[in-house]
Amino acid sequence: MDNETSTGHVTRKAVLRAALAAGMAAPAVLMGVPALARTLTAGEAAPALTPECDDGDDPTPPQTEGPYFKPNSPLRTSLSESGTVGVRLTVSGYVFGLACRPIAGVLLDFWQADTNGAYDNTGFRFRGHQFTDAQGAFKLTTIVPGLYPGRTRHIHVKLQAPGRPVLTTQLYFPGEPRNNTDTIFDPRLLMTVRDAGGAREAAFDFVLNAPQNPGPSPTVTATPTGSPGGSWTAGTAYRAGDAVTYGGLGYVCLQAHTAQAGWEPPNVPALWRVR
């Protein structure tokens, strides 16, 4: 889930999220993005990804489902009900295949503990499933789960792309003291979490072991707001906090990156915010 490396380059996941949010074709914005890889553990082979999209990212690692999974959860995107107690949490992201293309119609089945660390084993409180939309996106509204003996804070999820095997895994919260003592905890499954006015917002992108044909890479076409021009310039290395103008508007850089055609500020909200 890292959006940026220590060298200041933006990962392909961040670019893909920006492209999808801007309505651009995912393969197009991947042109010219540097390959970035995680360190593989001993004996672990890199998945066979297409050269156009290979950033060395392994499929999301599986984890045990634990003793509290129940089938036949209700179809819903919000696990919060009337009278629900706890800190509101929104989890959003995308589901990608091995060619870095989003997958529509993926089943995501979530379940978790309540704010006191208890699971509902008789009903379906804090249980529910949904499907990714046409852009491969999902969004879950729930609460921050509570703690119980032996485990750190986490959310369970099962994913299944159409015609593919089920992936069972868990999502974790950064900065939790019990992350260091939970024997199941895996840092590769950490969400990106931020405070949002008394609530919390989290993001995580799943990568399924699903072969894909990347298809042709269309030419990137910029869609500027107003008249082009201003201080933004392709080829410039921008740092977080840098200010530019483009199309008559001012923008602030959110992530360090080297600008290129197709990444004009109006097109990549993950990289630029209107001032």
C-alpha positions as CSV (number, residue, x, y, z in Angstrom):
1,M,0.0,0.0,0.0
2,D,3.0,2.4,-0.1
3,N,2.1,5.3,-2.4
4,E,5.6,6.7,-2.5
5,T,9.2,5.3,-2.2
6,S,12.0,6.8,-0.3
7,T,13.4,8.1,-3.6
8,G,10.4,10.3,-4.2
9,H,8.9,8.2,-7.0
10,V,5.2,7.5,-7.0
11,T,4.2,3.9,-7.2
12,R,2.1,2.5,-9.9
13,K,-0.7,1.9,-7.5
14,A,-0.9,5.6,-6.7
15,V,-0.9,6.5,-10.4
16,L,-3.6,3.9,-11.1
17,R,-5.8,5.3,-8.4
18,A,-5.3,8.8,-9.8
19,A,-6.1,7.7,-13.3
20,L,-9.3,5.8,-12.2
21,A,-10.4,8.8,-10.2
22,A,-9.9,11.1,-13.2
23,G,-11.6,8.7,-15.6
24,M,-8.5,7.9,-17.6
25,A,-7.5,4.5,-19.0
26,A,-5.3,2.6,-16.6
27,P,-2.8,1.3,-19.2
28,A,-2.3,4.8,-20.6
29,V,-1.0,6.3,-17.4
30,L,1.4,3.4,-16.8
31,M,3.6,4.5,-19.8
32,G,7.0,5.6,-18.5
33,V,6.3,4.8,-14.8
34,P,9.5,3.3,-13.2
35,A,9.4,-0.3,-12.1
36,L,9.3,-0.5,-8.3
37,A,9.6,-3.7,-6.4
38,R,9.2,-5.0,-2.9
39,T,11.9,-7.3,-1.5
40,L,11.0,-10.9,-2.1
41,T,11.4,-13.3,0.8
42,A,13.7,-16.3,0.5
43,G,12.3,-18.9,-2.0
44,E,9.5,-16.5,-3.1
45,A,9.3,-16.1,-6.9
46,A,7.9,-12.9,-8.5
47,P,4.5,-13.4,-10.2
48,A,4.4,-13.5,-14.0
49,L,3.2,-10.0,-14.7
50,T,3.1,-8.3,-18.0
51,P,6.1,-6.0,-18.8
52,E,3.9,-3.0,-19.2
53,C,2.6,-3.2,-15.7
54,D,5.2,-5.2,-13.7
55,D,6.1,-3.3,-10.6
56,G,7.2,-6.4,-8.7
57,D,4.0,-6.3,-6.6
58,D,3.0,-9.7,-5.3
59,P,-0.6,-10.7,-5.0
60,T,-2.1,-9.8,-1.7
61,P,-1.0,-12.4,0.9
62,P,-3.6,-14.8,2.3
63,Q,-4.3,-15.2,6.0
64,T,-6.4,-17.5,8.2
65,E,-10.1,-16.8,8.3
66,G,-10.2,-17.5,12.0
67,P,-13.1,-19.0,14.0
68,Y,-15.7,-16.4,13.4
69,F,-16.5,-16.5,9.6
70,K,-20.2,-17.0,8.7
71,P,-21.5,-17.5,5.1
72,N,-24.6,-15.8,3.7
73,S,-23.8,-12.3,5.0
74,P,-26.2,-9.6,3.7
75,L,-25.4,-7.6,0.6
76,R,-24.5,-4.1,1.9
77,T,-21.7,-1.5,1.8
78,S,-22.3,-0.2,5.3
79,L,-22.0,-2.4,8.4
80,S,-23.1,0.5,10.6
81,E,-26.7,0.3,11.9
82,S,-28.9,2.5,14.0
83,G,-27.4,2.9,17.4
84,T,-24.0,1.6,16.3
85,V,-21.3,2.6,18.9
86,G,-17.7,3.2,17.8
87,V,-15.5,5.4,15.8
88,R,-16.8,5.7,12.2
89,L,-14.4,4.1,9.6
90,T,-14.5,4.2,5.9
91,V,-12.3,1.7,3.9
92,S,-12.0,2.2,0.2
93,G,-9.7,1.0,-2.6
94,Y,-9.5,-1.0,-5.8
95,V,-9.0,-4.6,-6.7
96,F,-6.4,-5.3,-9.4
97,G,-5.3,-8.4,-11.3
98,L,-1.7,-9.4,-12.3
99,A,-1.7,-7.0,-15.3
100,C,-2.4,-4.0,-13.0
101,R,-5.9,-3.7,-14.5
102,P,-8.9,-3.2,-12.1
103,I,-11.4,-6.1,-11.9
104,A,-15.1,-5.4,-11.9
105,G,-17.6,-7.7,-10.1
106,V,-15.2,-9.0,-7.4
107,L,-17.0,-10.3,-4.3
108,L,-15.7,-8.8,-1.1
109,D,-17.1,-10.4,2.1
110,F,-16.1,-8.4,5.3
111,W,-16.5,-9.3,8.9
112,Q,-15.1,-7.9,12.1
113,A,-15.5,-7.4,15.9
114,D,-17.6,-4.6,17.4
115,T,-16.0,-1.8,19.4
116,N,-15.8,-4.1,22.5
117,G,-13.9,-6.8,20.5
118,A,-16.8,-9.2,20.3
119,Y,-18.1,-11.0,17.1
120,D,-21.8,-11.5,16.5
121,N,-22.0,-15.3,16.1
122,T,-25.9,-15.5,16.1
123,G,-26.7,-12.7,13.7
124,F,-24.9,-10.6,11.1
125,R,-23.8,-7.4,12.9
126,F,-20.6,-6.2,11.4
127,R,-20.9,-8.7,8.5
128,G,-21.6,-7.9,4.9
129,H,-20.6,-8.4,1.3
130,Q,-20.4,-6.2,-1.8
131,F,-19.0,-6.2,-5.3
132,T,-16.5,-4.0,-7.0
133,D,-17.9,-1.5,-9.5
134,A,-17.0,-1.2,-13.2
135,Q,-13.8,0.6,-12.2
136,G,-12.8,-2.2,-9.7
137,A,-13.5,0.1,-6.7
138,F,-15.1,-0.8,-3.4
139,K,-16.1,1.2,-0.3
140,L,-17.0,0.0,3.1
141,T,-18.6,2.0,5.9
142,T,-18.1,0.5,9.4
143,I,-16.4,1.3,12.7
144,V,-12.9,0.8,14.0
145,P,-13.0,-2.8,15.5
146,G,-12.2,-3.3,19.1
147,L,-9.4,-5.4,20.6
148,Y,-9.7,-8.9,22.2
149,P,-7.0,-11.1,23.8
150,G,-4.2,-12.3,21.6
151,R,-4.9,-10.1,18.5
152,T,-4.2,-6.7,17.2
153,R,-6.9,-4.6,15.6
154,H,-8.0,-6.0,12.2
155,I,-10.8,-6.6,9.7
156,H,-11.4,-9.9,7.9
157,V,-12.2,-10.1,4.2
158,K,-12.7,-12.8,1.5
159,L,-12.3,-11.8,-2.1
160,Q,-13.3,-13.7,-5.3
161,A,-13.0,-12.5,-8.8
162,P,-15.4,-14.0,-11.3
163,G,-14.3,-17.6,-12.0
164,R,-11.2,-17.4,-9.8
165,P,-10.3,-18.9,-6.4
166,V,-11.2,-17.2,-3.1
167,L,-8.6,-15.1,-1.3
168,T,-9.0,-14.9,2.5
169,T,-7.0,-12.3,4.3
170,Q,-7.1,-9.6,6.9
171,L,-6.4,-5.8,7.0
172,Y,-4.5,-4.0,9.7
173,F,-4.1,-0.6,11.2
174,P,-0.8,1.3,11.4
175,G,0.6,2.4,14.7
176,E,-1.2,-0.3,16.8
177,P,1.0,-1.4,19.8
178,R,-0.2,-5.0,19.4
179,N,1.1,-5.2,15.8
180,N,4.4,-6.1,17.4
181,T,3.1,-9.0,19.4
182,D,0.4,-10.5,17.2
183,T,1.9,-13.6,15.6
184,I,-0.5,-13.3,12.6
185,F,0.1,-9.7,11.8
186,D,1.6,-9.0,8.4
187,P,2.9,-5.5,7.5
188,R,2.1,-6.0,3.9
189,L,-1.6,-5.9,4.9
190,L,-1.4,-2.5,6.6
191,M,-4.0,0.0,5.4
192,T,-3.3,3.7,5.0
193,V,-5.3,5.4,7.7
194,R,-6.0,9.1,8.5
195,D,-8.2,11.0,10.9
196,A,-11.2,12.8,9.4
197,G,-13.0,15.0,11.8
198,G,-13.6,12.5,14.6
199,A,-13.9,9.6,12.1
200,R,-11.2,7.7,10.3
201,E,-10.6,7.0,6.6
202,A,-8.6,4.0,5.4
203,A,-7.4,2.8,1.9
204,F,-6.1,-0.5,0.7
205,D,-5.7,-1.9,-2.9
206,F,-5.9,-5.6,-3.3
207,V,-4.0,-7.5,-6.0
208,L,-5.5,-10.9,-6.9
209,N,-3.7,-13.8,-8.6
210,A,-5.8,-13.3,-11.7
211,P,-4.1,-13.4,-15.1
212,Q,-5.1,-10.5,-17.4
213,N,-4.5,-9.4,-20.9
214,P,-3.4,-5.7,-20.7
215,G,-4.6,-5.0,-24.2
216,P,-3.4,-2.0,-26.3
217,S,-2.0,1.1,-24.5
218,P,-3.9,4.1,-25.9
219,T,-2.2,7.5,-26.2
220,V,-2.6,9.7,-23.2
221,T,-4.8,12.6,-23.8
222,A,-4.8,15.5,-21.4
223,T,-8.1,17.0,-20.3
224,P,-7.1,20.4,-18.9
225,T,-9.5,22.8,-17.1
226,G,-9.7,26.1,-18.9
227,S,-6.8,27.3,-21.0
228,P,-3.5,25.3,-20.7
229,G,-0.4,27.0,-19.6
230,G,1.0,28.3,-16.3
231,S,4.0,27.3,-14.3
232,W,3.5,23.5,-14.4
233,T,6.0,22.0,-16.8
234,A,6.5,18.3,-17.9
235,G,9.9,16.9,-16.8
236,T,10.1,18.9,-13.6
237,A,10.7,17.1,-10.4
238,Y,8.1,18.4,-7.9
239,R,8.1,17.9,-4.2
240,A,5.2,17.7,-1.8
241,G,4.0,21.2,-1.0
242,D,5.3,22.8,-4.3
243,A,2.8,25.2,-5.8
244,V,2.1,25.6,-9.5
245,T,-0.5,27.1,-11.8
246,Y,-2.2,25.4,-14.7
247,G,-5.2,26.3,-16.8
248,G,-5.8,29.4,-14.7
249,L,-5.9,27.6,-11.4
250,G,-3.4,27.1,-8.6
251,Y,-2.4,23.6,-7.4
252,V,-0.4,22.2,-4.5
253,C,1.7,19.0,-5.0
254,L,0.6,16.1,-2.7
255,Q,3.3,13.5,-3.6
256,A,6.8,13.9,-4.9
257,H,7.0,13.0,-8.6
258,T,8.5,13.9,-11.9
259,A,5.8,15.5,-14.1
260,Q,5.1,14.1,-17.6
261,A,2.5,14.5,-20.3
262,G,-0.8,13.0,-19.1
263,W,-0.1,14.0,-15.5
264,E,-1.3,17.6,-15.8
265,P,-2.7,18.7,-12.4
266,P,-6.4,18.5,-13.4
267,N,-5.9,14.8,-14.4
268,V,-4.2,13.4,-11.3
269,P,-6.0,14.4,-8.0
270,A,-3.7,11.9,-6.2
271,L,-0.8,14.2,-7.1
272,W,-2.3,17.7,-7.1
273,R,-4.9,19.6,-5.1
274,V,-6.5,22.8,-6.1
275,R,-5.5,25.7,-3.9
